[in-house]
Amino acid sequence: MRVSLLCMLRMTIRTTGAPAPNRQGAHCAARGLVFPERESTRLKAHLTDCSLVYVDVGLNNGDSLTSWYHTGPDADGAGVRDPIRPASFAKMPRHPLVFFGREPPAGAGIPSTLRQQACAVAFEPNPRYKARLENITQRLLDQGKRVLLYTNTAVTVDGGDVLFYTPDKDNTVGSVDAKTAKAGWLKVNVSSIAVAPFVCWLQAHFAHVALKIDVENLEVSIVKALLASGTLCSRSRMDLFLEYGFNAQVQPLLKQAQTKCQATHHEESAAKGTHQVASLRRWAR
């Protein structure tokens, strides 16, 4: 899916150290956010020694993954514009922010040195992209990057098997949202991972999580699930890159996240004195 706007909600919670996996994991379980053991084992095997994990939900043709790691040719040899312009960093506040721009790629505002060292997990349900994405992933692995690719797999609110709708088997357009499908579209069974338990698990094991979401018509539902589960309020640093076409729907959710997280962390700060919460702010280029 190609959209004209991107919103980046960077939530930076300072703590006295990285979150302890067992402590945060127990916190996830207490909220009913249980991540499947099989997937946990698979992720642990691939994501070793990572302080920053980039999660690409809705990888599409893979351009966002290649631009995250580097500039230059992608797997097809086409030029990829540098997603990070030096002028951007001078205007980036160090505290949480809301950013609106015209299609800046995922990773904007995160220094290239950190992006180069990051581990990545990517999801794409469209079977049309499978061969291309496997090619891109192998090239990155050959370069020493730590990348785990889930093909024929979506990230949804509830998880489980879902139907992916596409006009035809050779089409790159599609969605797991039944409302998007038109009469005559093909239906393909794909697996999916529930977003809130997954993100909570990531926060339990890594100090910094960057999550890009580009899923046709489901962005708002996923943000609502993250907000309702409390995973937007974490001790670990959270960068959320959200592509959307409905600013009026997303803005109230961001305000709710701000209010909820501030209330949560003010309570914990009063009890433990370990948190410093900064407010969300806009960045105008």
Contacts in CASP RR format, 6 or more apart in sequence:
PFRMAT RR
TARGET T0000
AUTHOR 0000-0000-0000
METHOD contacts of the structure
MODEL  1
MRVSLLCMLRMTIRTTGAPAPNRQGAHCAARGLVFPERESTRLKAHLTDC
SLVYVDVGLNNGDSLTSWYHTGPDADGAGVRDPIRPASFAKMPRHPLVFF
GREPPAGAGIPSTLRQQACAVAFEPNPRYKARLENITQRLLDQGKRVLLY
TNTAVTVDGGDVLFYTPDKDNTVGSVDAKTAKAGWLKVNVSSIAVAPFVC
WLQAHFAHVALKIDVENLEVSIVKALLASGTLCSRSRMDLFLEYGFNAQV
QPLLKQAQTKCQATHHEESAAKGTHQVASLRRWAR
1 58 0 8 1.000
1 60 0 8 1.000
1 173 0 8 1.000
1 174 0 8 1.000
1 175 0 8 1.000
1 214 0 8 1.000
1 215 0 8 1.000
1 216 0 8 1.000
1 243 0 8 1.000
2 103 0 8 1.000
3 103 0 8 1.000
3 214 0 8 1.000
3 243 0 8 1.000
3 244 0 8 1.000
3 245 0 8 1.000
4 102 0 8 1.000
4 103 0 8 1.000
4 245 0 8 1.000
5 100 0 8 1.000
5 101 0 8 1.000
5 102 0 8 1.000
5 103 0 8 1.000
5 243 0 8 1.000
5 244 0 8 1.000
5 245 0 8 1.000
5 247 0 8 1.000
6 99 0 8 1.000
6 100 0 8 1.000
6 101 0 8 1.000
6 102 0 8 1.000
6 103 0 8 1.000
6 104 0 8 1.000
6 241 0 8 1.000
6 242 0 8 1.000
6 243 0 8 1.000
6 244 0 8 1.000
7 98 0 8 1.000
7 99 0 8 1.000
7 100 0 8 1.000
7 241 0 8 1.000
7 242 0 8 1.000
7 243 0 8 1.000
7 244 0 8 1.000
7 247 0 8 1.000
7 250 0 8 1.000
7 254 0 8 1.000
8 97 0 8 1.000
8 98 0 8 1.000
8 99 0 8 1.000
8 108 0 8 1.000
8 239 0 8 1.000
8 240 0 8 1.000
8 241 0 8 1.000
8 242 0 8 1.000
9 96 0 8 1.000
9 97 0 8 1.000
9 98 0 8 1.000
9 232 0 8 1.000
9 239 0 8 1.000
9 240 0 8 1.000
9 242 0 8 1.000
9 254 0 8 1.000
9 257 0 8 1.000
9 280 0 8 1.000
10 96 0 8 1.000
10 97 0 8 1.000
10 99 0 8 1.000
10 238 0 8 1.000
10 239 0 8 1.000
10 240 0 8 1.000
11 96 0 8 1.000
11 232 0 8 1.000
11 233 0 8 1.000
11 234 0 8 1.000
11 237 0 8 1.000
11 238 0 8 1.000
11 239 0 8 1.000
11 240 0 8 1.000
11 257 0 8 1.000
11 261 0 8 1.000
11 280 0 8 1.000
12 94 0 8 1.000
12 95 0 8 1.000
12 96 0 8 1.000
12 237 0 8 1.000
12 238 0 8 1.000
12 278 0 8 1.000
13 233 0 8 1.000
13 234 0 8 1.000
13 235 0 8 1.000
13 236 0 8 1.000
13 237 0 8 1.000
13 238 0 8 1.000
13 261 0 8 1.000
13 265 0 8 1.000
13 275 0 8 1.000
13 276 0 8 1.000
13 277 0 8 1.000
14 275 0 8 1.000
14 276 0 8 1.000
15 235 0 8 1.000
15 274 0 8 1.000
15 275 0 8 1.000
16 274 0 8 1.000
17 207 0 8 1.000
18 51 0 8 1.000
18 206 0 8 1.000
18 207 0 8 1.000
18 236 0 8 1.000
19 203 0 8 1.000
19 204 0 8 1.000
19 207 0 8 1.000
19 234 0 8 1.000
19 235 0 8 1.000
19 236 0 8 1.000
21 204 0 8 1.000
21 205 0 8 1.000
24 200 0 8 1.000
24 203 0 8 1.000
24 204 0 8 1.000
24 205 0 8 1.000
24 234 0 8 1.000
24 235 0 8 1.000
24 236 0 8 1.000
25 200 0 8 1.000
25 201 0 8 1.000
25 204 0 8 1.000
27 200 0 8 1.000
27 204 0 8 1.000
28 34 0 8 1.000
28 35 0 8 1.000
28 197 0 8 1.000
28 200 0 8 1.000
28 201 0 8 1.000
28 203 0 8 1.000
28 204 0 8 1.000
31 200 0 8 1.000
31 229 0 8 1.000
31 230 0 8 1.000
32 197 0 8 1.000
33 196 0 8 1.000
33 197 0 8 1.000
33 200 0 8 1.000
33 201 0 8 1.000
33 229 0 8 1.000
33 231 0 8 1.000
34 197 0 8 1.000
35 197 0 8 1.000
35 198 0 8 1.000
35 200 0 8 1.000
35 201 0 8 1.000
39 193 0 8 1.000
39 198 0 8 1.000
40 201 0 8 1.000
42 148 0 8 1.000
43 121 0 8 1.000
43 148 0 8 1.000
43 201 0 8 1.000
44 205 0 8 1.000
46 119 0 8 1.000
46 121 0 8 1.000
46 146 0 8 1.000
46 148 0 8 1.000
47 53 0 8 1.000
47 119 0 8 1.000
47 121 0 8 1.000
47 146 0 8 1.000
47 148 0 8 1.000
47 205 0 8 1.000
47 206 0 8 1.000
48 119 0 8 1.000
48 146 0 8 1.000
50 118 0 8 1.000
50 119 0 8 1.000
50 146 0 8 1.000
50 206 0 8 1.000
51 117 0 8 1.000
51 206 0 8 1.000
51 207 0 8 1.000
51 208 0 8 1.000
52 110 0 8 1.000
52 114 0 8 1.000
52 115 0 8 1.000
52 117 0 8 1.000
52 118 0 8 1.000
52 119 0 8 1.000
52 206 0 8 1.000
52 207 0 8 1.000
52 208 0 8 1.000
52 209 0 8 1.000
52 210 0 8 1.000
53 118 0 8 1.000
53 119 0 8 1.000
53 120 0 8 1.000
53 121 0 8 1.000
53 202 0 8 1.000
53 206 0 8 1.000
53 208 0 8 1.000
53 209 0 8 1.000
53 210 0 8 1.000
54 68 0 8 1.000
54 106 0 8 1.000
54 107 0 8 1.000
54 115 0 8 1.000
54 118 0 8 1.000
54 119 0 8 1.000
54 120 0 8 1.000
54 121 0 8 1.000
54 210 0 8 1.000
54 212 0 8 1.000
55 120 0 8 1.000
55 121 0 8 1.000
55 122 0 8 1.000
55 123 0 8 1.000
55 199 0 8 1.000
55 202 0 8 1.000
55 209 0 8 1.000
55 210 0 8 1.000
55 211 0 8 1.000
55 212 0 8 1.000
56 62 0 8 1.000
56 64 0 8 1.000
56 65 0 8 1.000
56 68 0 8 1.000
56 106 0 8 1.000
56 120 0 8 1.000
56 121 0 8 1.000
56 122 0 8 1.000
56 123 0 8 1.000
56 212 0 8 1.000
57 123 0 8 1.000
57 155 0 8 1.000
57 195 0 8 1.000
57 211 0 8 1.000
57 212 0 8 1.000
57 213 0 8 1.000
57 214 0 8 1.000
57 215 0 8 1.000
57 222 0 8 1.000
58 122 0 8 1.000
58 123 0 8 1.000
58 124 0 8 1.000
58 125 0 8 1.000
58 154 0 8 1.000
58 155 0 8 1.000
58 212 0 8 1.000
58 213 0 8 1.000
58 214 0 8 1.000
58 215 0 8 1.000
59 65 0 8 1.000
59 122 0 8 1.000
59 123 0 8 1.000
59 124 0 8 1.000
59 129 0 8 1.000
59 133 0 8 1.000
59 149 0 8 1.000
60 124 0 8 1.000
60 126 0 8 1.000
60 129 0 8 1.000
60 172 0 8 1.000
60 214 0 8 1.000
61 129 0 8 1.000
61 132 0 8 1.000
61 133 0 8 1.000
61 172 0 8 1.000
62 74 0 8 1.000
62 75 0 8 1.000
62 122 0 8 1.000
62 124 0 8 1.000
62 129 0 8 1.000
62 132 0 8 1.000
62 133 0 8 1.000
62 136 0 8 1.000
63 74 0 8 1.000
63 80 0 8 1.000
63 105 0 8 1.000
64 105 0 8 1.000
64 106 0 8 1.000
64 212 0 8 1.000
64 214 0 8 1.000
65 120 0 8 1.000
65 122 0 8 1.000
65 136 0 8 1.000
65 137 0 8 1.000
65 140 0 8 1.000
65 147 0 8 1.000
66 74 0 8 1.000
66 75 0 8 1.000
66 80 0 8 1.000
66 136 0 8 1.000
66 140 0 8 1.000
67 80 0 8 1.000
67 81 0 8 1.000
67 83 0 8 1.000
67 105 0 8 1.000
67 106 0 8 1.000
67 107 0 8 1.000
68 83 0 8 1.000
68 105 0 8 1.000
68 106 0 8 1.000
68 107 0 8 1.000
68 115 0 8 1.000
68 118 0 8 1.000
68 120 0 8 1.000
69 115 0 8 1.000
69 116 0 8 1.000
69 118 0 8 1.000
69 120 0 8 1.000
69 140 0 8 1.000
69 143 0 8 1.000
69 145 0 8 1.000
70 80 0 8 1.000
70 116 0 8 1.000
71 80 0 8 1.000
71 81 0 8 1.000
71 82 0 8 1.000
71 83 0 8 1.000
72 79 0 8 1.000
72 80 0 8 1.000
73 79 0 8 1.000
73 80 0 8 1.000
74 80 0 8 1.000
74 136 0 8 1.000
75 132 0 8 1.000
75 135 0 8 1.000
75 136 0 8 1.000
75 139 0 8 1.000
76 132 0 8 1.000
83 104 0 8 1.000
83 105 0 8 1.000
83 106 0 8 1.000
83 107 0 8 1.000
83 108 0 8 1.000
84 107 0 8 1.000
84 108 0 8 1.000
84 109 0 8 1.000
84 110 0 8 1.000
84 111 0 8 1.000
84 112 0 8 1.000
88 104 0 8 1.000
88 108 0 8 1.000
88 109 0 8 1.000
88 285 0 8 1.000
89 109 0 8 1.000
89 111 0 8 1.000
91 283 0 8 1.000
91 284 0 8 1.000
91 285 0 8 1.000
92 109 0 8 1.000
92 283 0 8 1.000
93 281 0 8 1.000
93 283 0 8 1.000
95 278 0 8 1.000
95 279 0 8 1.000
95 281 0 8 1.000
96 258 0 8 1.000
96 278 0 8 1.000
96 279 0 8 1.000
96 280 0 8 1.000
96 281 0 8 1.000
97 280 0 8 1.000
97 281 0 8 1.000
97 282 0 8 1.000
97 283 0 8 1.000
98 254 0 8 1.000
98 280 0 8 1.000
98 281 0 8 1.000
98 282 0 8 1.000
98 283 0 8 1.000
99 108 0 8 1.000
99 282 0 8 1.000
99 283 0 8 1.000
100 247 0 8 1.000
100 282 0 8 1.000
101 285 0 8 1.000
106 210 0 8 1.000
106 212 0 8 1.000
106 241 0 8 1.000
107 115 0 8 1.000
107 210 0 8 1.000
107 212 0 8 1.000
107 239 0 8 1.000
107 241 0 8 1.000
108 241 0 8 1.000
110 210 0 8 1.000
110 239 0 8 1.000
114 208 0 8 1.000
118 210 0 8 1.000
119 146 0 8 1.000
119 147 0 8 1.000
119 148 0 8 1.000
120 140 0 8 1.000
120 145 0 8 1.000
120 146 0 8 1.000
120 147 0 8 1.000
120 148 0 8 1.000
121 147 0 8 1.000
121 148 0 8 1.000
121 150 0 8 1.000
122 133 0 8 1.000
122 137 0 8 1.000
122 147 0 8 1.000
122 148 0 8 1.000
122 149 0 8 1.000
122 150 0 8 1.000
123 150 0 8 1.000
123 153 0 8 1.000
123 154 0 8 1.000
123 155 0 8 1.000
123 193 0 8 1.000
124 130 0 8 1.000
124 133 0 8 1.000
124 149 0 8 1.000
124 150 0 8 1.000
124 151 0 8 1.000
124 153 0 8 1.000
125 152 0 8 1.000
125 153 0 8 1.000
125 154 0 8 1.000
125 162 0 8 1.000
125 164 0 8 1.000
125 176 0 8 1.000
125 188 0 8 1.000
125 190 0 8 1.000
125 192 0 8 1.000
126 164 0 8 1.000
126 166 0 8 1.000
126 172 0 8 1.000
126 174 0 8 1.000
127 151 0 8 1.000
127 152 0 8 1.000
127 164 0 8 1.000
127 169 0 8 1.000
127 188 0 8 1.000
127 190 0 8 1.000
128 166 0 8 1.000
128 169 0 8 1.000
128 170 0 8 1.000
128 171 0 8 1.000
128 172 0 8 1.000
129 151 0 8 1.000
129 172 0 8 1.000
130 151 0 8 1.000
130 152 0 8 1.000
133 149 0 8 1.000
133 151 0 8 1.000
134 149 0 8 1.000
134 151 0 8 1.000
137 147 0 8 1.000
137 149 0 8 1.000
140 147 0 8 1.000
141 147 0 8 1.000
150 193 0 8 1.000
152 188 0 8 1.000
152 190 0 8 1.000
152 191 0 8 1.000
153 190 0 8 1.000
153 191 0 8 1.000
153 192 0 8 1.000
153 193 0 8 1.000
154 162 0 8 1.000
154 164 0 8 1.000
154 176 0 8 1.000
154 190 0 8 1.000
154 191 0 8 1.000
154 192 0 8 1.000
154 193 0 8 1.000
154 215 0 8 1.000
155 192 0 8 1.000
155 193 0 8 1.000
155 194 0 8 1.000
155 195 0 8 1.000
155 198 0 8 1.000
155 213 0 8 1.000
155 215 0 8 1.000
155 222 0 8 1.000
156 162 0 8 1.000
156 176 0 8 1.000
156 192 0 8 1.000
156 193 0 8 1.000
156 194 0 8 1.000
156 195 0 8 1.000
156 218 0 8 1.000
156 222 0 8 1.000
157 194 0 8 1.000
157 195 0 8 1.000
157 196 0 8 1.000
157 218 0 8 1.000
157 221 0 8 1.000
157 222 0 8 1.000
157 224 0 8 1.000
157 225 0 8 1.000
158 192 0 8 1.000
158 194 0 8 1.000
159 192 0 8 1.000
159 193 0 8 1.000
159 194 0 8 1.000
160 191 0 8 1.000
160 192 0 8 1.000
160 193 0 8 1.000
160 194 0 8 1.000
161 189 0 8 1.000
161 190 0 8 1.000
161 191 0 8 1.000
161 192 0 8 1.000
162 176 0 8 1.000
162 189 0 8 1.000
162 190 0 8 1.000
162 191 0 8 1.000
162 192 0 8 1.000
163 176 0 8 1.000
163 178 0 8 1.000
163 187 0 8 1.000
163 188 0 8 1.000
163 189 0 8 1.000
163 190 0 8 1.000
164 174 0 8 1.000
164 175 0 8 1.000
164 176 0 8 1.000
164 187 0 8 1.000
164 188 0 8 1.000
164 189 0 8 1.000
164 190 0 8 1.000
165 174 0 8 1.000
165 175 0 8 1.000
165 176 0 8 1.000
165 177 0 8 1.000
165 178 0 8 1.000
165 180 0 8 1.000
165 181 0 8 1.000
165 185 0 8 1.000
165 186 0 8 1.000
165 187 0 8 1.000
165 188 0 8 1.000
166 173 0 8 1.000
166 174 0 8 1.000
166 185 0 8 1.000
166 186 0 8 1.000
166 188 0 8 1.000
167 173 0 8 1.000
167 174 0 8 1.000
167 182 0 8 1.000
167 184 0 8 1.000
167 185 0 8 1.000
167 186 0 8 1.000
168 186 0 8 1.000
169 186 0 8 1.000
174 180 0 8 1.000
174 185 0 8 1.000
174 216 0 8 1.000
175 181 0 8 1.000
175 215 0 8 1.000
175 216 0 8 1.000
175 217 0 8 1.000
175 218 0 8 1.000
176 190 0 8 1.000
176 192 0 8 1.000
176 215 0 8 1.000
176 218 0 8 1.000
177 215 0 8 1.000
177 216 0 8 1.000
177 217 0 8 1.000
177 218 0 8 1.000
179 217 0 8 1.000
180 216 0 8 1.000
180 217 0 8 1.000
181 187 0 8 1.000
195 222 0 8 1.000
195 225 0 8 1.000
195 226 0 8 1.000
196 225 0 8 1.000
196 226 0 8 1.000
196 228 0 8 1.000
196 229 0 8 1.000
196 230 0 8 1.000
196 231 0 8 1.000
199 209 0 8 1.000
199 211 0 8 1.000
199 226 0 8 1.000
199 231 0 8 1.000
200 229 0 8 1.000
200 231 0 8 1.000
200 234 0 8 1.000
202 209 0 8 1.000
203 209 0 8 1.000
203 231 0 8 1.000
203 234 0 8 1.000
203 235 0 8 1.000
203 236 0 8 1.000
203 238 0 8 1.000
206 236 0 8 1.000
207 236 0 8 1.000
207 237 0 8 1.000
208 236 0 8 1.000
208 237 0 8 1.000
208 239 0 8 1.000
209 234 0 8 1.000
209 236 0 8 1.000
209 237 0 8 1.000
209 238 0 8 1.000
209 239 0 8 1.000
210 239 0 8 1.000
210 241 0 8 1.000
211 238 0 8 1.000
211 239 0 8 1.000
211 240 0 8 1.000
211 241 0 8 1.000
212 241 0 8 1.000
212 242 0 8 1.000
212 243 0 8 1.000
213 219 0 8 1.000
213 222 0 8 1.000
213 223 0 8 1.000
213 240 0 8 1.000
213 241 0 8 1.000
213 242 0 8 1.000
213 243 0 8 1.000
214 243 0 8 1.000
215 222 0 8 1.000
219 242 0 8 1.000
219 243 0 8 1.000
219 244 0 8 1.000
219 250 0 8 1.000
220 244 0 8 1.000
220 246 0 8 1.000
220 249 0 8 1.000
220 250 0 8 1.000
220 253 0 8 1.000
223 240 0 8 1.000
223 242 0 8 1.000
223 250 0 8 1.000
223 253 0 8 1.000
224 253 0 8 1.000
226 232 0 8 1.000
226 240 0 8 1.000
227 253 0 8 1.000
227 256 0 8 1.000
227 257 0 8 1.000
227 260 0 8 1.000
230 260 0 8 1.000
230 264 0 8 1.000
232 238 0 8 1.000
232 240 0 8 1.000
232 257 0 8 1.000
232 260 0 8 1.000
232 261 0 8 1.000
233 257 0 8 1.000
233 260 0 8 1.000
233 261 0 8 1.000
233 264 0 8 1.000
233 265 0 8 1.000
235 275 0 8 1.000
242 250 0 8 1.000
244 250 0 8 1.000
254 280 0 8 1.000
257 280 0 8 1.000
258 279 0 8 1.000
258 280 0 8 1.000
261 277 0 8 1.000
262 277 0 8 1.000
262 279 0 8 1.000
265 275 0 8 1.000
265 277 0 8 1.000
266 277 0 8 1.000
268 274 0 8 1.000
268 275 0 8 1.000
269 275 0 8 1.000
269 276 0 8 1.000
269 277 0 8 1.000
END
